[in-house]
């Protein structure tokens, strides 16, 4: 799966420069635990994923989903979590 930051401080083009490949949910949890700056532990239980938008984002070809930690936006992904 591909991920990119979910932040209002970057344009879509800017956030696409930070796209990363994540191979599993465990790898995603480890990435968030190391990189997510809002504090608190990241666990399998407090990471959620919801559909974002009404279909494929034609600009980038993603079936965009929002990944949250404790209900707070962290990342966008190109599909649902594995």
C-alpha angles and dihedrals in degrees: 000000000000122000135188134179119281101214134134088218095074132060118231089259092051094048091049088061087065098052114140133186116237118191103196145006089257090055090049092051090049091048092050092045090055102036109028108101104198095088135237128086120299113222137168088255098056098045114091135173128208133182112261118206134349103293140314114358099235092203094066105008094242129142085217122215128178117232113206135187113210087346094305120121113253110153145359118228134197092239144349121311117273 
